Amino acid sequence: MTSRLDQLKIKTKISYNNGITTVITDFTTKEEKILVVDFDSIIHAAIYPRVDEGRPEYTLDEIDSIIMPKIKVKLFSIEEEVGNFFTVKSTYCFIGSTNNNRKRIDPSYKKNRATPPSVYSEVVNKCIKELEVRRASNGLEADDELANISKIYKEHVILAYIDKDLKQIPGISYNYNKNTWTLITEEEAAYQLAMQICVGDRGDNVIVNKGCGPSRLSKYIKKGMTKYQYIKGIIKCYKHYNKTLVDVKPLIRKTYKLIKVGL
């Protein structure tokens, strides 16, 4: 049971609307959860100096004095926020594997990304050794591992991430940059996947259906559709934006493999 003092502290913490009240309604007890963190974004945020620092990239000599403390503070803040409302049984942090299956499907996948700074590899090694960060299984990204774990442990998992791709996964999620909570339903997850297949992902260089944004998407898919209706809507969308293609289904299948997270 949570003490009266702890309840007051929790009420103070949720006096602003960060979504936690959509996730839990009973603040007198703390459910036990497994916390799974997409760590790639944390590392990438830490290895680049902030714009207001007005300086060149960090050096190897600054990994221990600047970069690793930034990473540890971020991880602590995530565990602290989650710990305010849940009992964290264990924490698992993932980064992508050294190779990427999606690049075999499409060599241009993520080719728009800049080469990481020189400190990147050493920072990754330190995170693995010091913070027990884990690499995703061979060929998978961190997103895939989060999806796979969530599929196994379902409601016992909290996913911490900032990547919109992971909205495909039903369950409790925590955005550690915005400090917001979301309870993603099966219906919402299905819609997010269908939407992303239609609009692609410019951040990952998955460019499809140019000109098809959220405002135009409603012509083809709407939240609450059945799986069959989503498939028909996606096909209709691709046919409209790819009039020169005789058969859009191969392009849809390819996009699905690039966009869908998890095995």
N, C-alpha and C positions, 0 to 999 in steps of 0.2 A: 504493500500500500504506500501511496505517496503522502508525506506529511502535509499538514495545513500550510506550513511555511513554503514547502516546495511547490504546492499548488498556487500560492500567491505569486511566486517567482515565475512560474510557467505562464500565468495569466498576464503578468507584466510583459513577458517576452512575446506574447501573441496579441498584444494590444493593437499592433498594426496588422494589416491584412497581407500575410505572406503565403496564404493558402493552407496552412497547417490544419485549420478547422474543417477543411474539406477532406482531410486525410484521416483524422481521428476526432472523436467527439467526447470521449471519456478521458479526462486528464488526471484521474485519480490513480490510474495504474499505468505501468509501462510494459508494453508488449515486447517480447524478445525478438530481435531481428538480426539478420545477416546483412551487413553493409558492404556493397560492392561498388567500387569507385573506378570510373574511367580516368586513368591517371595521365594519359597522353596530353590532355589539355592543360593539366597542372604543370607538367614539365615544360611544355612549349610556352606557357605564359611566364614561367620563371627564367628561362634562358635568354629572354630579350629584355634589354633595359627599357624602362618606361620612356615615353616620348618626352615627359617633363624632365628627365634626367639629362637630356641633351648630350649624350656621350656615345662613343663607339661601342661595339659589342663587348660582352664580358670576356675576360681572359681565363685561362685554366687556373691561374692563381686565385681567382675570385670565386671559384666554385664553392669552396668550404665557407668562405666569409660572407657571400652574398646570395648565391643561387640556392644552395641547400637549405639555408634558413628560411628563404621565401617558400620553398616547397613544404618544409615541415610545418610552418605556420598555417599554410593553406589546409594541409591534411588535418592538423589539430582543430582548425575552425570547423571543418566538416564533421569530424567526430563529436565535437562539442555540441553543434547544432542538433545533430541526430540524437545525441545522448540526452538532450533536454526533454525529448518526448518518447524515446524508446530505450530499451536495454540492448546495447549492441553486443551480441554474442561473439561475433568475430568480424574482422574487416579484411576484405580482399581487394587489392589494387591491381589493375591490369594495364599494360601497354601492348601495342601491337607486336606481332611476331616479326622476325627479321625479313621474312618475305611476305608477299601479299597475293592471295589467290585471285583477287579481282583484277590485278594487273595482267594476269594470264587471259582473262576474259576480254579485257580492253586495255592495251598498252598505254593509252592516253589517260587512264584513271589516275587522278591526283597529280598529273604532270604539270598542273598549274601551280603547284606548291613550290615555294622557295626552298633552296637547299638549307638545312639547319646550320646554325653557327658551329664553329669548331669545338665548342664545349659540349655539344649535345651528347656524343657517345659516352664521354666520361661521366656526365650527369646521370645518364641512364644506368650505367654500371653502379654508380653510388646508390641510386634509388633501389636497385635490386639487392645490393648488399646490406645497406643500412636500414631500409624501410620495408624490406621483404616484398617489394613490388614484383609482380609476376608477368612474364611474357605470355601473350596469348598462344594457344596451340598453333602448330605449324600452319602457316598460310592465313590465319585468322587475324582480324583486328580486335582491338579492345572491345568495341561495340558488340562484336559477335560473342565474345565470352560473357559479357553482361547479359545478353539475350539468352544464351544457353543456360546460365545459372538461374536466371529468373524463370525459365521454363521448367526447371527441375524443382525449385524450392517455392515458386509461386508467391503466395501472400506472406511468406516468411522473409522476403528479401526487400531491401531498400536499395534502389539504384541511384547513385550520385553521379551526375554528368551535366554537361552543358550542350551536347550535340543534339540537334533536332531529330536526327535519325532514330534516336532511342525512344522517341515518342511512339514508335511502332510496338513497344513492349507494354502490355498491360501491367498495372501494379503501382506501387508507391515510388515516386521519383523526387529527388531533391536537386535543384539547380544550384550548384555551389558558387556560381558567379552572381546570380541575381538574388540568392538567398530566398528562393521560393519553393513551395511544395506543390505537388500535383498528384492526384489519384487518377491514373489513366485507365479507363474502362476498356473492355474488349471491343466495344463499338468504336470508341475513339481511336484505339490502336489500329483497327482495320481501316478506318478512314485515313489515318495518317500515312499508312503504307500505300494505299491507292493514290492519294494525293501526290506523294513523292514520286511514284512511278510516272505520273502524268507530267509533273513539272521538272523532274530531274533534281540535280544537286550541283549547282555551280561551284560550290566550295570544293567538291571532289572531282570537278571537271566532267560531270555527267550531264551533258547538254542534250536535251530532247524537247520536241514540241515548242520551238521558239515562238514566243508571244503568248504562251498559255500560262497565265498567272492565276492566283487564287480567285480573282473576280470573275474570270472566264471559265474557271474550272467547274462552277456550279451547273453549267449546261450538261455536264457529263457524269459527275459523281456528287452525291450528297451523303452526309452522315446518316447512318441508320440503314443503308442499303444491305441487301444480302450479298454473299460472296459472288453469286452468279450475276447480280446486278452490277457489282463493282467491275467484274471482268468485262461485261458488255459495255459499260461506260468507258472503261480504259481503251478498249478497242475503238469505240466511236471517236474518242479524243484523238488517238493516234492517226486514224484515217483522215480526220479533218486537217491535222497539221502536217501530214506527210502524204500529200495527194499524189506524188510521183511514185510512191511505193505500191507495187502490186499487192504485196502481202506484208502487213505491219506486224504480224505475230512474232517473227524472229527478232525484231527490234524490241518488242515488248518483253520477250523472254530474256534478252540480254540485259535490258534495263532493270528488270526484276532481280536478276542475279547480282547486279551492282548495288542496288538500293536496299534489298532485304537484308536485315541483320540476323545473325544466328545461323546455325546449320539447318 
